[in-house]
Amino acid sequence: DDGQAHMININTGMNLQHLKGHERGVNHVEFSPQGDLIATASADATVKVWDAVTGALKCTLTGHTSEISAIMFTKDQKALLSVSHDTSARVWDIEGGFLLALLSGHTKAVTCVDYSPKSNRAVTGSKDKTLRLWNMWKAAQTKTLRGHTAGILACAFSKNGTRIFSGSRDKTIRVWGVDDTVHKGWTPQAGYAPMQQLTSLKRKAAYPGAKATVIAASPSDMHVAVGYDDGVIELIRQTNYVVDQ
């Protein structure tokens, strides 16, 4: 929370780079897919992109008006997404350091983001209890996912881009089908309904009322990893949503 980031060798514990420049705490750090860039998101409402080898600052992305919750690179490394407490998501050109698209629609702080290169869509989750699907290149919202009864804490696409997993302060995990055929009765006004809801009955953790704060799908799409605020991490099979570990 001192506005600095460090790159550390995981084998030796040696500090390789000291990235200093933010004026407030750093909320999120992300490597680019090729590993040559590091992006940092801060409570100072900026994103900074650094050279991962030299530690040199390449650009500062400004435009958000409140602290930034999360960031992620697109797979081709041409763009970066950021979401903020100012209720917006933004798409940035990394090379030029300028704004490509402003994604507006949430009514409260946006807390999480993920991007699917398979479907070329982004998903954002917010304290307004909704997830929203975007065609980020057209700056157009395509779907609203409603069903959670409290703010969204985490969201992630499956690697094949057909499902979205979300965790909320309502202490549930929900699974959503992205394809329109899954929800044949969908209308833009009503929004999607979830395919599956994983309640505390599915959990093996000591405290079944814990909230899922981070979610990630495995590269093979066999499992989804879920981290909870009670310190437990679980691996859940995507075929039948049974906890393996």
Disulfide bonds with the S-S distance in Angstrom:
none
